[in-house]
Amino acid sequence: MTEGPLIALQGIGRSYGEGEAEVRALDGVDLTIRRGEFVAIMGPSGSGKSTAMNIIGCLDRPTSGRYLFEGTDVSGLDRDGRALLRRHFLGFVFQGFNLLARTTALENVELPLIYKGLPRAERIEKAQRALARVGLAGREHHDPSQLSGGQQQRVAIARALAGEPAVILADEPTGNLDSQRSHEIMQLMQALNREGITIVMVTHEEDIAAYAGRLVVFTDGHLTRDEPVKARA
C-alpha cells in the first residue's frame, strides 16, 4: 500500500471537437482522493462531473494533465492498459444495474471474475461471499426478474465488490429507485465505506450526497467546491 493518494488528477483537461466546435468538458481540474474516502461528485448537466468520472474509471483519456492511480501515471495508457486497470482495481455500479437477464444473481456477480481468469470454485466462493455481504444470501439463484429494484442494485454492488477492487465508482446508483430503496442502498454503501472501501459516487441529489464524507462540485468544467460533509447515520 502506498502512502500517497489513491487517485490524483493534476491539471486535467478534456476537450471534444476542434476549432470553433471545440468543447472543453474539463479545464485544469485538480482532485485528490485518498484510500478509504467516500466522495460524492455533484454538478449540473454539462458541468464535467461525468467526464471526470469516466477519466477516473479509465473509460476516457484526458486531453491534458496527468491522472495518477496509486502513484502510477495512467493518463497515457493504451486501451489494453486501461482495461487491465479497470479489471483489477476498479468496481463499477451504474444507475441501470446492468445485470444480464435470465442469468442468476450468482452468475452476474461471477462475470468479472471470469474475465480475471479465476477458477470456477474460487469464483463461486467469492460471488457467494459478496452476495452475503450485501444482504442477499439465499437469493443466489434468483434471476433479475425475480428481484426488486433495490435487490438488483445490491447484486450490482456485490458484482463490484467480488473482485476486491481498490475503489468502487458509482454513477447515480439510486437513480432508478424509489426513496426508501435509495436510502437503503446508501446505508449499505456507507457501511461498506466504514469497512474501508473507497467510494466515488456521482449523484444529482443532495440527500444522497449527504451519505458521503466529502462533497466535490463541478461547474462548467471546473472544480468549484471541495468540502467535507457530515455523513448521515
C-alpha positions in Angstrom: 0.0 0.0 0.0 1.3 3.4 -0.9 1.2 6.3 1.5 0.2 8.8 -1.2 -3.3 9.4 -2.6 -5.2 6.6 -4.3 -6.3 8.9 -7.1 -4.8 12.2 -8.2 -6.0 14.3 -11.1 -3.4 17.0 -11.9 -4.4 19.8 -14.2 -6.8 17.5 -16.1 -8.3 18.9 -19.3 -10.7 17.1 -21.7 -11.8 18.6 -24.9 -14.1 17.4 -27.7 -14.1 18.6 -31.2 -11.8 21.1 -32.9 -11.6 24.8 -33.7 -14.9 26.7 -33.2 -16.7 23.4 -32.5 -14.3 22.6 -29.6 -16.0 21.9 -26.2 -13.9 21.9 -23.1 -15.6 19.4 -20.8 -12.8 19.8 -18.1 -10.4 22.6 -17.7 -7.4 22.3 -15.4 -9.0 20.1 -12.8 -7.0 19.1 -9.7 -8.6 16.4 -7.4 -7.0 14.1 -4.9 -8.8 11.1 -3.3 -7.3 9.1 -0.5 -7.8 5.5 0.2 -10.9 4.9 2.4 -12.7 8.1 1.5 -16.4 8.3 0.4 -16.6 11.2 -2.2 -19.8 12.5 -3.7 -19.5 14.4 -7.0 -22.2 16.8 -8.0 -22.9 19.4 -10.6 -25.5 20.4 -13.2 -25.8 18.8 -16.6 -22.7 19.6 -18.7 -20.6 20.5 -15.7 -17.9 17.9 -16.3 -18.7 15.5 -13.5 -19.4 12.6 -15.7 -16.3 13.3 -17.8 -14.2 13.3 -14.6 -15.8 10.0 -13.5 -15.1 8.5 -16.9 -11.4 9.5 -16.7 -11.1 8.1 -13.1 -12.7 4.9 -14.3 -10.3 4.6 -17.3 -13.3 4.8 -19.7 -11.9 8.0 -21.3 -8.5 9.7 -21.5 -7.6 13.3 -20.7 -6.5 15.7 -23.4 -4.1 17.3 -21.0 -2.8 16.9 -17.4 -1.9 13.7 -15.5 -4.0 11.0 -13.9 -2.1 9.1 -11.2 -3.5 5.9 -9.7 -1.6 4.8 -6.6 1.3 6.9 -7.8 1.4 5.5 -11.3 0.7 7.7 -14.3 -2.2 6.0 -16.2 -3.2 9.0 -18.3 -1.1 7.7 -21.2 -2.1 4.1 -21.0 -3.4 2.5 -24.2 -6.8 0.7 -24.4 -5.4 -2.6 -23.1 -3.6 -0.9 -20.2 -6.8 0.9 -19.2 -8.8 -2.4 -19.4 -6.3 -4.1 -17.1 -6.5 -1.4 -14.6 -10.3 -1.5 -14.7 -10.4 -5.2 -14.4 -8.0 -5.5 -11.4 -8.5 -2.2 -9.4 -12.0 -0.7 -10.2 -15.5 -1.8 -9.4 -18.5 -0.1 -11.2 -22.1 0.4 -10.1 -24.5 2.0 -12.6 -27.9 3.6 -12.4 -29.4 0.9 -14.7 -28.0 -2.1 -12.7 -26.6 -3.6 -16.0 -27.5 -7.2 -15.0 -27.8 -10.0 -17.5 -31.4 -11.1 -17.9 -32.1 -14.9 -17.5 -28.9 -15.1 -15.5 -28.8 -15.8 -11.8 -27.5 -13.3 -9.3 -24.6 -15.6 -8.6 -23.7 -15.8 -12.3 -24.0 -12.0 -12.6 -21.6 -11.5 -9.7 -19.2 -14.1 -11.1 -18.9 -12.4 -14.5 -16.0 -10.0 -13.8 -14.2 -12.9 -12.0 -14.3 -14.9 -15.3 -12.6 -12.0 -17.0 -9.9 -12.1 -14.3 -9.3 -15.8 -15.1 -10.2 -17.2 -11.7 -11.0 -20.9 -11.3 -14.7 -21.8 -11.1 -14.7 -22.9 -7.5 -12.9 -19.7 -6.4 -15.4 -17.6 -8.5 -18.4 -19.2 -6.8 -16.9 -18.7 -3.3 -16.1 -15.0 -3.9 -19.5 -14.4 -5.5 -21.4 -16.0 -2.7 -19.4 -14.1 -0.1 -20.1 -10.8 -2.0 -23.9 -11.5 -2.2 -24.0 -12.3 1.5 -22.1 -9.1 2.2 -24.9 -7.0 0.6 -27.7 -9.0 2.3 -28.6 -11.4 -0.5 -27.6 -14.7 1.0 -30.3 -17.2 -0.2 -31.0 -15.2 -3.4 -28.0 -16.6 -5.3 -30.2 -18.5 -7.8 -32.8 -15.8 -8.5 -32.6 -14.0 -11.8 -33.2 -10.2 -12.1 -36.9 -10.6 -12.9 -37.4 -12.3 -9.5 -35.7 -9.5 -7.6 -36.9 -6.0 -6.7 -35.0 -2.9 -8.0 -33.3 -2.5 -4.7 -32.2 -6.1 -4.7 -31.0 -5.8 -8.3 -28.8 -2.9 -7.3 -27.5 -5.0 -4.4 -26.5 -7.6 -6.9 -24.7 -4.9 -8.9 -22.8 -3.8 -5.8 -21.9 -7.4 -5.0 -20.5 -7.7 -8.5 -18.4 -4.6 -8.0 -17.2 -6.0 -4.6 -16.4 -9.5 -5.8 -13.2 -8.6 -7.5 -11.9 -6.8 -4.3 -11.3 -3.5 -6.1 -9.3 -0.6 -4.8 -12.2 1.7 -5.4 -15.9 1.5 -6.3 -17.2 4.0 -8.8 -20.9 4.5 -8.5 -22.7 6.5 -11.2 -26.2 7.7 -10.0 -26.6 4.4 -8.1 -30.1 5.3 -6.8 -31.4 6.9 -10.0 -33.8 4.1 -10.7 -35.0 3.5 -7.2 -37.8 4.9 -5.0 -36.9 7.0 -1.9 -37.0 4.1 0.6 -34.8 1.8 -1.6 -32.5 4.7 -2.4 -31.7 5.2 1.3 -31.4 1.5 1.9 -28.8 1.3 -0.8 -27.0 4.4 0.5 -26.9 2.9 4.0 -25.3 -0.2 2.5 -22.7 2.0 0.6 -22.0 3.9 3.8 -21.5 0.6 5.8 -19.1 -0.7 3.1 -17.1 2.6 3.3 -16.9 2.2 7.1 -15.3 -1.2 6.4 -12.6 0.7 4.5 -13.8 0.6 0.9 -13.1 3.7 -1.2 -16.2 5.0 -2.9 -16.5 7.7 -5.6 -20.1 8.5 -6.5 -21.8 10.8 -9.0 -25.3 12.0 -7.9 -27.6 14.9 -8.6 -29.5 14.5 -5.3 -28.3 16.4 -2.2 -29.9 14.0 0.2 -27.9 11.1 -1.4 -24.7 13.1 -1.4 -25.2 13.6 2.3 -24.3 10.0 2.9 -20.7 10.7 1.7 -17.9 12.1 3.8 -16.8 14.7 1.2 -18.6 16.7 -1.5 -17.0 17.8 -4.8 -18.9 20.1 -7.1 -18.2 20.8 -10.8 -19.4 23.8 -12.7 -18.6 24.5 -16.4 -15.6 22.1 -16.4 -14.1 23.4 -13.2 -14.0 22.0 -9.7 -15.7 24.8 -7.8 -16.3 23.2 -4.3 -14.5 20.6 -2.3 -15.6 20.3 1.3 -16.2 17.7 4.0 -19.8 16.9 4.8 -21.2 15.3 8.0 -22.1 11.8 6.9 -25.6 10.6 7.8 -26.1 7.8 10.3 
